[in-house]
Amino acid sequence: MNLESCVLEAKNYRKSEQGYPLWIDFANAEDLGTFMQNFLADKRISVEHYCNEDSMPRFENLYSDFRMEEFAFICNLSGFLKILGSQKTAEVLSTLLSIGSKKIILTVQCGADFRITDPRLKQKCQVFSVEGTPQRLLEVYFVPASEYLPCGTKAYDGIHRLGDFFENSDDYVAYILTSKRKKDFPKAKINIWELNNAYEVLCRRIPQTANISMDKGSIEQWEYALGLLKENTSWEPVIDSVFGSHKSLEDNLHNFTSMDDNKAWLYYIGLRLFDSKNICLKYVVSKISSAQEIVRGIFRSIFDFDINDYRYWDFYEARLKLLKLMKTEQAEFSDFCDIVRAKDGNVLPYLTNISQQEKELFFEYMDRKGFPLSKKELRVVLSHVYPELSDYLIDFDFRNELLNNYFTAYKYQKLTNRVQPDFMKMVEEQAKERDYNSLLPSRSSLLEKLNLENASLYFMDAMGVEYLGFIQQECNKKKLMADIKVCRAELPSLTLYNKDFVEFFKNHEIEAKNIKGIDEIKHDGALNYSYEKTKLPIHLIQELTIIEETLSKIQSELKSRRVDRCFMIADHGATRLAVVAQKDYDYSINEFEVVADVSHGGRVCKYSEDVANLGETTCVDTVDGKFCVVAGYKRFKGGRKPTVEVHGGATLEEVVVPIIEICLKRTDVEIWIESAEVTVGFGINAKIKIASKTVLKNVFIEINGLKYPALESSGRNFNFDVPKNIKAGEYDVKVFENGNLLKSDLKCKIKKKMAQERELL
């Protein structure tokens, strides 16, 4: 039936003597309103009048009045029927229709929930269904408190207003301030939502909130968030205002532990809402359930990945960035190290160089009996986890096989805290041969050749040549050029007899800057490095730090243009292995019994003929008289035992010293590759060809971490052998002069000539 026909039928019913109700069901509330415009003078009974505050209708009272009242329209019933469900709808309508009373019952979309099946009732009652556009499914929000309402929202005060909303409102959503819950209406035919707490309010106001489960915060925490968000329609402005940017939340890890509980929780929520670009942080947040787990989750996340997993080092680097922001978390670093100690196998890849605890654990692990890694394998791991130690192991080219082999072996053994028999044999041979006398010039002979114009001097007390590979790497990082000359100190290898260069510079009006940190560590066991307290060579950590900090000072001085060059010159070196070789201070088989006065950890004594005749000692004349010094790893019995390292003797690590001239990296260098594509194969003498605008000396290239010296050179043109067994592909070629990196972005494509191509030649 259409609306016009329905109006006509209703008017006829109104005039008739019909004694039973008429039920009219509309497709939508708008048509119901239009219908009622035709009956403005007639009485209306609103079902809401049968409700107590915030309660459903008392239908028994409605039934009673339904019998007694004169003609009236029954209005605002539909909403209550919809929320009560089909069964209650059938019960209410069946009861009303069975009462002998002249009434018109008006509903919206209730016809599908009740059909008259009683034949007697069908004869007595009339039912009209008005055609029209079906009304949109309505949504109802139950809200227990006004502060949970969306800003600017008009709410119905109590569930008793539901009928009025359903039939008289133009809205499709109703917010009802009520104590009722969704569970109270299990059979409802309308959508019921709840805003019973701050979390549900936020989910409604900001849908992205639903991406986080409610259990990720307490009631109080969600209330805190609701107070912050206020009129916002997204989380971004709030997160940005508190943490700077929702796109870089990881930057706030540096002060995470100083945040109060609410701010820390908000930070956690931000991480869950906005994926971090850091793959480690993103992974950790996906696994944890509270803000309190963030820090420990980051620390321990590395254990979830197998070292052989192709993703391992990418994840490691991402985690490393986070740890750098949390370097003050000393308790967590200690806890992490305890976990690592409990693990079997190669644990080095788990560690970083961020904390002192981890750095010391490197040495602890490498000191374990049966250390499994070769120097090459160790360097590969260290290049990721402790680059400074990896750089320490880099070989410096002395252009002498003895020195190259000696110091390569020395550094590895210092790091792993043990002396190998083959190396001990080399030491004992040099204790007798003392080849350094012929191999190396004296320091004084080199001083006159130095350019001291606009120069400064750093007196590096006890810095031997073992650090030269590290120094070259640091200079490359800091865009410095190091010209390194290697010479020998005077015996005994003590500062007293090796300070002539200080006076030499002073005569040229250059005062030395004394860097004594390395010497103090070796002599005094500063910072608990004493061998009596720890047998581990953890003092190397601080030694490398002192050198790096000195190079930073040099860099600053050169950049200031106050000087053009800085010199790092050492008086002498020192030996760690002479201490390690003593078998934990059991000197019974490693000491020389002498009558003369002994000093400097047993490395030096006053001259006597008996001592002079010992095979592993050498005698020298000084301004203070004659001395005998130990040239191997034994000691003269008597003097104070060494604590960390010792010097005064004549081993290579004590005697060989550097003179390092450092300048800012050259800006006039232009280098290019002339063989951008090289074909290799059987019978092909392939070369990589490099050219330079300026004259260069001592040039080598590096491909895949391996160095290749120039085969021939005109100073500007250089040829290099193509590495054997190299695979076809494009490679980065680095160019060095005297160990200084000049160019790092040259490309060379290697092609392989196939067998068929060779047959055609």
C-alpha positions in Angstrom: 0.0 0.0 0.0 1.3 3.5 -0.8 1.3 6.3 1.7 -1.7 8.2 0.2 -3.9 5.1 0.3 -2.8 4.4 3.8 -3.9 7.9 4.9 -7.2 7.4 3.3 -7.7 4.0 5.0 -6.7 5.4 8.4 -9.3 8.2 8.1 -11.9 5.7 7.2 -10.9 3.6 10.2 -11.1 6.7 12.4 -14.7 7.2 11.3 -15.7 3.6 11.4 -17.3 1.6 14.3 -14.3 -0.8 14.2 -13.6 -2.1 17.8 -10.1 -3.5 17.3 -6.8 -1.8 16.7 -5.3 -1.0 13.3 -1.6 -1.6 12.9 0.4 0.4 10.3 4.0 -0.5 9.6 6.1 2.1 7.7 9.3 1.5 5.7 10.9 4.5 7.2 10.3 7.2 9.9 10.1 10.0 7.4 6.9 8.5 5.9 5.5 8.0 9.4 6.0 11.7 10.1 4.3 12.6 6.8 1.4 10.3 7.7 0.9 12.0 11.1 0.7 15.5 9.5 -2.8 14.4 8.5 -3.9 13.7 12.1 -2.6 16.6 14.1 -5.7 17.0 16.1 -5.8 13.4 17.3 -4.5 12.2 20.5 -1.1 10.5 20.6 0.2 8.1 23.3 4.0 7.9 23.4 5.3 4.6 24.8 8.0 6.6 26.5 5.5 7.7 29.1 5.5 4.1 30.4 9.2 4.2 31.2 11.0 5.1 34.3 14.2 7.1 34.0 16.7 5.1 31.9 14.4 2.1 31.7 12.4 0.1 29.2 8.6 0.5 29.0 6.2 -1.1 31.5 4.1 -2.8 28.9 1.5 -4.0 31.5 0.6 -0.4 32.1 0.5 0.3 28.4 -1.9 -2.7 27.9 -4.1 -1.4 30.8 -4.4 2.1 29.3 -4.8 0.7 25.8 -8.1 -0.7 27.0 -9.4 2.4 28.7 -8.3 5.2 26.6 -10.4 6.7 23.8 -9.1 6.7 20.3 -5.4 7.5 20.0 -2.3 6.8 18.0 0.3 4.6 19.7 3.7 6.3 18.9 7.4 5.8 19.6 7.0 2.0 20.1 9.4 0.8 17.3 12.7 1.7 18.9 11.8 -0.4 22.0 10.6 -3.3 19.9 13.8 -3.3 17.8 16.1 -3.3 20.8 14.1 -6.1 22.5 14.1 -8.3 19.5 11.6 -10.3 17.4 10.2 -12.5 20.2 9.3 -9.5 22.3 8.0 -7.6 19.3 5.6 -10.5 18.5 4.5 -10.7 22.1 3.8 -6.9 22.5 2.0 -6.5 19.1 0.0 -9.7 19.6 -1.2 -8.5 22.9 -2.1 -5.0 21.7 -3.9 -6.3 18.7 -5.9 -8.7 20.7 -7.3 -6.0 23.0 -10.7 -4.6 21.9 -9.9 -1.0 21.6 -10.0 1.6 18.8 -6.3 2.5 18.4 -3.8 2.9 15.6 -0.5 1.3 16.3 2.4 3.0 14.4 5.7 1.2 13.8 8.7 1.4 11.5 10.1 -1.8 10.0 8.5 -4.1 12.5 6.4 -6.0 10.0 9.2 -8.6 9.4 9.3 -9.4 13.1 5.6 -10.3 13.5 3.0 -11.9 11.3 -0.6 -12.4 12.5 -1.3 -16.2 12.3 -4.3 -16.4 14.6 -7.3 -16.6 12.3 -9.6 -14.9 14.9 -7.2 -12.0 15.2 -6.9 -11.7 11.4 -10.7 -11.3 11.2 -10.8 -8.6 14.0 -7.7 -6.5 13.2 -6.4 -4.6 10.2 -2.7 -4.5 9.3 -1.3 -2.1 6.7 2.3 -2.1 5.3 3.3 1.1 3.7 5.6 0.9 0.7 8.7 3.1 0.8 12.5 3.3 0.8 13.7 1.1 3.7 15.1 3.0 6.6 18.9 2.7 7.1 19.9 0.4 9.9 20.3 2.6 13.0 23.2 2.5 15.4 23.0 3.1 19.1 25.9 4.0 21.4 25.5 3.3 25.1 27.6 5.9 27.0 27.8 5.8 30.8 29.2 9.3 31.3 29.0 12.6 29.4 32.8 12.9 29.3 32.9 9.9 27.0 30.8 11.6 24.4 32.4 12.8 21.2 32.9 16.5 21.2 29.8 18.5 20.0 27.6 15.4 20.2 24.0 15.6 21.3 23.0 12.7 23.6 19.7 11.2 24.6 19.5 11.2 28.4 18.5 7.6 29.1 17.3 4.5 27.3 13.7 5.7 27.7 14.4 8.2 24.9 15.1 5.5 22.4 11.6 5.4 21.0 11.6 9.1 20.4 15.0 8.9 18.5 13.9 6.0 16.4 10.7 7.6 15.0 11.5 11.4 15.2 15.2 11.9 14.5 16.9 12.5 11.2 20.1 10.9 12.5 21.1 7.3 12.0 23.3 7.3 15.1 22.1 7.8 18.7 24.3 8.4 21.7 22.4 7.5 24.8 23.6 8.3 28.3 22.6 5.1 30.1 23.7 2.6 32.7 22.5 -0.2 30.4 24.9 -2.5 28.6 24.8 -4.2 25.3 24.6 -7.6 27.0 21.2 -6.5 28.4 19.8 -6.8 24.9 21.1 -10.0 23.4 18.4 -10.2 20.7 18.4 -6.6 19.6 17.7 -5.9 15.9 19.7 -2.7 15.8 23.4 -2.2 16.1 24.4 -1.5 19.7 27.9 -0.2 20.5 29.3 0.7 23.9 31.4 3.6 25.0 31.8 2.3 28.5 35.4 3.4 28.9 38.0 5.7 27.4 39.3 3.0 25.1 35.9 2.4 23.5 35.4 6.2 23.1 38.8 6.5 21.4 38.0 3.6 19.1 34.8 5.4 18.0 36.4 8.8 17.7 39.7 7.6 16.2 39.2 4.3 14.4 42.9 3.6 14.2 42.8 3.0 18.0 41.1 -0.3 17.3 44.4 -1.5 15.9 45.5 -1.8 19.5 43.7 -4.2 21.9 42.3 -2.7 25.1 44.5 -4.9 27.2 47.6 -2.9 26.1 46.7 -0.3 28.6 45.0 0.1 32.0 41.7 2.0 32.5 43.7 4.9 33.9 46.1 5.0 30.9 43.3 5.1 28.4 41.7 7.9 30.4 45.0 9.7 30.2 45.1 9.3 26.4 41.5 10.5 26.1 42.4 13.6 28.0 45.3 14.3 25.7 43.4 13.7 22.5 40.4 15.9 23.3 39.1 17.2 20.0 41.7 15.4 17.8 40.5 13.0 15.2 43.8 11.2 14.9 46.8 10.2 17.1 49.4 11.9 15.0 49.2 15.5 16.5 49.4 14.2 20.1 52.3 11.8 19.4 54.1 14.6 17.5 53.6 17.1 20.3 54.9 14.8 23.0 57.7 13.0 21.1 58.6 15.3 18.2 57.4 13.1 15.3 55.4 9.9 15.0 57.7 9.0 12.1 60.9 8.8 14.2 59.8 7.6 17.6 63.0 5.6 18.0 64.9 8.9 18.5 63.2 9.1 22.0 64.8 5.9 23.3 67.7 8.0 24.7 65.4 9.2 27.5 62.9 6.4 27.6 63.7 5.3 31.1 63.4 8.8 32.5 59.8 9.1 31.2 57.0 8.9 33.8 54.6 5.9 33.5 52.0 7.6 31.4 54.5 9.1 28.9 56.3 5.7 28.6 52.9 4.0 27.9 52.0 6.7 25.4 55.4 6.1 23.7 54.6 2.3 23.5 51.2 3.1 22.0 52.8 5.3 19.5 55.1 2.5 18.5 52.2 0.2 18.0 50.2 2.7 15.9 53.1 3.9 13.7 55.5 1.3 12.5 59.1 2.2 13.1 61.5 2.4 10.1 63.9 0.5 12.4 63.3 -3.2 11.7 64.6 -4.2 15.2 62.2 -1.8 17.0 59.3 -2.8 14.8 60.0 -6.5 15.5 60.3 -6.0 19.3 57.0 -4.0 19.5 55.2 -6.7 17.6 56.2 -9.2 20.3 55.8 -7.3 23.6 52.7 -6.4 25.5 53.7 -3.4 27.6 56.0 -0.4 27.7 58.1 -2.0 30.5 59.3 -4.7 28.0 60.7 -2.3 25.4 64.2 -2.0 26.7 64.8 -5.6 27.5 63.0 -6.7 24.4 65.5 -4.7 22.3 68.5 -6.1 24.1 67.5 -9.7 23.8 65.9 -9.6 20.3 69.2 -10.5 18.7 68.9 -14.0 20.2 65.8 -14.7 18.0 67.9 -14.7 14.9 70.3 -17.4 13.8 73.8 -16.0 13.0 73.6 -17.7 9.6 70.3 -16.1 8.8 70.6 -13.8 5.7 68.8 -11.1 7.7 71.1 -11.3 10.7 73.5 -8.4 10.0 70.7 -6.1 8.8 68.8 -6.7 12.0 72.1 -6.4 14.0 72.8 -2.9 12.5 69.2 -1.8 13.3 69.5 -3.0 16.9 72.9 -1.3 17.1 71.4 2.1 16.3 68.9 1.6 19.1 71.6 0.5 21.6 73.6 3.7 20.9 70.5 5.6 22.1 70.4 3.5 25.2 74.0 3.5 26.2 73.2 4.6 29.7 71.3 1.4 30.4 74.2 -0.2 32.2 72.1 -2.7 34.2 70.6 -4.0 30.9 74.0 -4.3 29.3 75.2 -6.4 32.3 72.1 -8.5 32.2 72.6 -9.1 28.4 76.2 -10.1 29.0 75.2 -12.6 31.6 72.8 -14.2 29.1 75.6 -14.3 26.5 78.0 -16.0 28.9 75.5 -18.8 29.3 75.4 -19.5 25.6 77.5 -22.1 23.8 79.4 -21.6 20.5 80.6 -18.4 18.9 78.9 -15.7 20.8 80.9 -12.8 19.4 78.3 -11.9 16.8 75.8 -11.1 19.6 78.1 -8.4 21.1 78.6 -4.7 20.3 81.1 -2.0 21.1 78.5 0.2 22.9 79.2 -0.8 26.5 82.3 -1.5 28.6 80.7 -4.7 29.7 80.4 -6.0 26.2 83.9 -4.9 25.2 85.3 -6.8 28.2 83.3 -9.8 27.3 85.0 -9.8 23.9 88.3 -10.4 25.6 86.8 -12.9 28.1 85.5 -15.0 25.2 88.7 -14.7 23.2 90.7 -15.8 26.3 88.7 -19.1 26.5 90.8 -22.2 26.0 90.8 -23.4 22.4 89.6 -20.1 20.9 88.1 -21.3 17.6 88.5 -18.4 15.2 91.4 -17.6 12.9 92.6 -14.0 12.6 90.8 -13.7 9.3 87.5 -15.1 10.7 87.9 -12.9 13.8 88.4 -9.8 11.7 85.2 -10.5 9.7 83.1 -10.7 12.9 84.9 -7.8 14.5 84.3 -5.6 11.4 80.6 -5.8 12.4 80.6 -5.9 16.2 83.8 -4.1 17.3 85.2 -2.2 14.3 88.0 -0.6 16.5 89.4 -4.0 17.3 89.0 -5.1 13.7 91.0 -2.0 12.7 93.6 -2.8 15.3 94.2 -6.1 13.6 94.7 -4.5 10.2 98.2 -5.1 9.0 100.5 -2.1 8.5 102.9 -2.6 5.6 106.4 -2.2 7.0 107.8 -3.2 3.6 109.8 -5.8 5.4 108.7 -9.4 5.8 110.1 -9.9 9.3 108.3 -6.9 10.7 105.1 -7.6 8.8 105.0 -11.2 10.1 106.1 -10.3 13.6 103.5 -7.5 14.3 100.7 -9.4 12.6 101.3 -12.3 15.0 101.9 -10.0 18.0 98.6 -8.2 17.7 96.6 -11.3 17.3 98.2 -12.9 20.3 97.8 -9.8 22.4 94.1 -9.8 21.6 93.7 -13.5 22.3 95.9 -13.4 25.4 98.3 -16.2 24.6 101.7 -16.7 23.1 102.1 -19.2 20.4 105.2 -21.5 20.2 106.1 -20.3 16.7 106.0 -16.7 17.7 108.0 -17.4 20.8 110.7 -19.0 18.6 110.7 -15.8 16.5 111.1 -13.7 19.6 114.0 -15.8 20.8 115.7 -15.6 17.5 115.5 -11.8 17.4 116.7 -11.7 21.0 120.0 -12.9 19.6 120.0 -11.6 16.0 118.5 -8.1 16.8 117.9 -7.4 13.1 116.2 -4.1 13.9 119.6 -2.5 14.2 120.2 -2.9 10.5 116.6 -2.8 9.3 115.5 0.5 10.9 117.1 3.9 11.1 117.4 5.6 14.5 114.7 8.2 15.3 117.3 11.0 15.6 118.5 10.3 12.0 115.0 11.1 10.7 114.2 14.2 12.7 116.3 16.5 10.5 114.3 15.5 7.4 111.0 16.5 8.9 109.2 19.7 7.6 108.4 21.5 10.9 107.0 24.6 9.3 103.7 25.5 10.9 103.6 22.2 12.8 102.6 20.8 16.2 103.8 17.8 18.2 101.9 15.2 20.1 104.3 13.2 22.3 102.7 9.7 22.3 104.3 8.1 25.4 104.6 4.3 24.9 102.7 4.1 21.6 104.5 1.4 19.6 103.9 0.4 16.0 101.2 -2.1 16.8 98.6 0.6 16.5 99.6 1.8 13.0 96.9 -0.1 11.1 94.3 1.3 13.5 95.8 4.9 13.1 95.6 4.6 9.3 92.0 3.5 9.4 91.1 6.4 11.8 92.8 8.9 9.6 90.8 7.6 6.6 87.6 8.0 8.6 88.5 11.6 9.7 89.7 12.6 6.2 93.3 12.9 7.3 96.5 11.9 5.5 99.2 10.1 7.5 102.8 9.8 6.3 104.3 7.1 8.6 108.0 6.5 9.1 109.2 3.6 11.2 112.4 3.8 13.2 114.0 2.4 16.3 114.2 3.8 19.8 117.4 3.9 21.9 118.1 1.2 24.5 117.0 0.9 27.2 113.6 1.6 25.7 112.7 4.1 28.4 111.4 7.6 28.1 114.5 8.9 29.8 116.7 8.0 26.9 114.2 8.6 24.1 113.1 12.3 24.6 115.5 13.9 22.2 112.8 14.7 19.7 111.0 16.8 22.3 114.1 19.0 22.6 114.5 19.0 18.9 111.0 20.4 18.3 111.4 22.8 21.2 114.4 24.3 19.5 112.1 25.0 16.6 109.7 26.7 19.0 107.2 23.8 19.1 106.1 22.7 22.5 105.1 19.0 22.8 101.6 18.1 23.9 102.2 15.1 26.2 99.7 12.2 25.7 100.6 10.0 28.7 97.4 7.9 28.9 98.8 4.8 27.2 102.0 4.8 29.3 100.0 5.2 32.5 97.8 2.3 31.6 100.8 0.1 30.9 102.8 1.1 34.0 100.2 1.6 36.7 97.3 -0.6 35.7 95.0 2.4 35.6 91.3 1.7 35.8 91.8 -1.7 37.3 93.7 -3.1 34.3 96.4 -4.6 36.5 97.3 -8.2 35.7 96.8 -9.1 39.4 93.1 -8.1 39.0 92.4 -9.4 35.5 94.4 -11.5 33.2 92.4 -10.2 30.2 94.0 -7.5 27.9 91.0 -5.2 28.4 93.4 -2.2 28.7 93.5 -2.3 24.9 90.0 -0.8 24.9 91.2 2.3 26.5 94.4 2.4 24.5 92.5 2.6 21.3 90.1 5.2 22.8 93.1 7.4 23.7 94.5 7.2 20.2 91.2 8.0 18.6 90.6 11.0 20.9 94.1 12.3 20.1 93.4 12.0 16.4 90.2 13.9 16.9 92.2 16.7 18.6 94.6 16.7 15.7 91.7 16.9 13.2 90.3 19.9 15.0 93.7 21.6 15.2 94.3 21.1 11.4 90.8 22.2 10.5 91.3 25.4 12.5 94.2 26.2 10.2 96.4 27.1 13.1 98.9 24.5 11.8 99.4 22.7 8.6 100.7 19.4 10.0 100.7 17.5 13.2 103.3 15.0 14.3 102.6 12.0 16.5 105.9 10.6 17.8 106.5 7.8 20.3 109.4 7.5 22.7 109.2 3.7 22.9 106.7 0.8 22.7 105.9 -1.8 25.2 105.3 -5.6 25.4 102.2 -7.3 26.6 103.4 -10.8 25.7 106.4 -10.6 28.0 103.8 -10.4 30.8 101.6 -13.1 29.4 104.6 -15.4 28.8 105.4 -15.4 32.5 102.6 -17.9 33.2 100.7 -15.9 35.8 103.8 -14.6 37.6 105.4 -18.0 37.9 108.9 -16.7 37.1 110.8 -19.7 38.2 111.8 -20.7 34.6 111.7 -17.2 33.0 114.0 -15.2 35.2 117.7 -14.4 35.0 119.4 -14.4 38.4 121.6 -11.3 38.6 123.4 -9.4 41.3 123.0 -6.0 39.6 120.3 -3.5 40.4 117.1 -4.3 38.4 114.4 -1.9 37.3 111.4 -1.6 35.0 109.7 -4.9 35.5 112.9 -6.8 35.2 113.7 -5.5 31.7 116.8 -3.5 32.6 119.7 -3.9 35.0 123.0 -2.3 35.7 125.9 -3.7 33.6 127.9 -6.7 34.8 130.0 -9.1 32.8 127.9 -12.1 33.9 124.7 -10.4 32.6 126.5 -9.3 29.4 127.3 -12.9 28.6 123.7 -14.0 28.7 122.4 -14.9 25.3 119.2 -13.0 25.4 120.5 -9.7 26.7 122.2 -6.7 25.0 124.4 -4.1 26.6 124.3 -0.3 25.9 126.1 2.8 27.0 124.1 5.8 28.2 124.9 9.1 29.9 124.0 7.3 33.1 126.4 4.4 32.5 126.2 1.0 31.1 123.0 -1.1 31.2 121.9 -4.6 30.2 118.5 -5.1 28.7 116.4 -8.2 28.0 115.9 -8.8 24.3 113.4 -11.7 24.7 110.4 -12.4 27.1 112.5 -13.3 30.1 113.3 -10.9 32.9 116.0 -10.0 35.4 114.9 -11.3 38.8 114.5 -8.5 41.3 112.6 -5.4 40.2 108.9 -4.7 40.6 106.8 -7.2 38.6 105.0 -5.7 35.6 101.2 -5.1 36.0 99.9 -4.7 32.5 102.7 -4.2 30.0 106.3 -3.5 30.3 109.1 -1.7 28.4 112.8 -1.0 28.8 113.9 -4.2 26.9 114.8 -4.8 23.3 111.9 -6.8 21.8 110.6 -5.4 18.5 107.4 -4.2 20.1 109.4 -2.2 22.6 112.0 -0.8 20.2 110.2 -0.2 16.9 108.5 3.2 17.0 106.7 5.5 14.6 107.0 9.1 13.4 103.6 10.0 12.0 103.0 13.3 10.1 99.3 14.0 9.7 97.7 16.6 7.4 94.2 17.2 6.1 93.3 15.0 3.2 94.4 16.3 -0.2 91.8 18.1 -2.2 93.8 18.3 -5.4 93.7 14.5 -6.1 91.8 13.3 -9.2 91.9 9.6 -9.8 90.0 7.6 -12.4 89.8 4.1 -13.7 90.9 3.6 -17.3 89.7 0.0 -17.5 86.1 0.3 -16.4 85.5 -3.2 -18.0 88.1 -5.9 -17.7 87.8 -9.3 -19.4 89.5 -12.2 -17.7 90.1 -15.8 -18.8 92.7 -18.4 -19.6 95.7 -16.9 -21.5 94.5 -13.3 -21.0 96.9 -11.0 -19.2 94.2 -8.7 -17.8 95.0 -5.6 -15.8 93.1 -3.0 -13.9 94.4 0.4 -14.9 94.2 3.5 -12.7 95.3 7.0 -13.5 95.9 10.1 -11.4 96.3 13.8 -12.2 98.9 14.2 -9.5 102.0 12.1 -8.8 101.3 9.4 -6.2 103.7 7.1 -4.3 103.2 3.6 -2.8 99.8 3.0 -4.3 97.6 0.0 -3.8 94.0 -0.8 -4.5 91.4 -2.8 -2.4 88.7 -5.0 -3.9 86.4 -7.1 -1.7 88.6 -6.3 1.3 91.8 -7.6 -0.3 94.7 -5.3 -1.1 96.8 -5.4 -4.4 100.0 -3.4 -4.9 100.7 -1.6 -8.1 102.8 -3.7 -10.5 104.4 -0.8 -12.3 104.0 3.0 -11.9 105.0 6.2 -13.6 103.6 8.1 -10.6 100.4 8.9 -12.5 99.5 5.5 -14.2 99.2 2.3 -12.3 98.5 -1.3 -13.3 97.2 -4.0 -11.0 96.7 -7.7 -11.4 93.0 -8.8 -11.6 92.4 -10.9 -8.4 92.6 -14.6 -9.0 89.3 -16.6 -9.0 87.3 -13.4 -9.0 83.7 -13.8 -10.1 82.1 -11.8 -12.9 80.3 -8.7 -11.7 80.8 -5.0 -10.9 83.1 -4.2 -8.0 84.0 -1.1 -5.9 87.7 -0.2 -6.2 89.4 1.8 -3.4 92.7 3.5 -4.1 95.3 4.1 -1.3 98.6 6.0 -1.1 100.8 5.1 1.8 97.8 3.5 3.4 95.7 6.7 3.0 92.4 6.3 1.3 92.2 8.6 -1.7 89.3 7.3 -3.7 86.5 4.8 -2.7 83.8 5.0 -5.4 85.6 3.7 -8.6 83.7 1.0 -10.4 85.2 -1.9 -12.4 83.2 -4.5 -14.2 84.8 -8.0 -14.5 83.7 -10.1 -17.4 84.7 -13.8 -18.0 85.6 -15.0 -21.5 83.7 -18.2 -22.1 85.3 -21.4 -23.5 83.6 -21.0 -26.9 85.0 -17.5 -27.2 88.5 -18.8 -26.5 88.2 -21.5 -29.2 87.4 -18.9 -31.8 90.6 -17.0 -31.1 
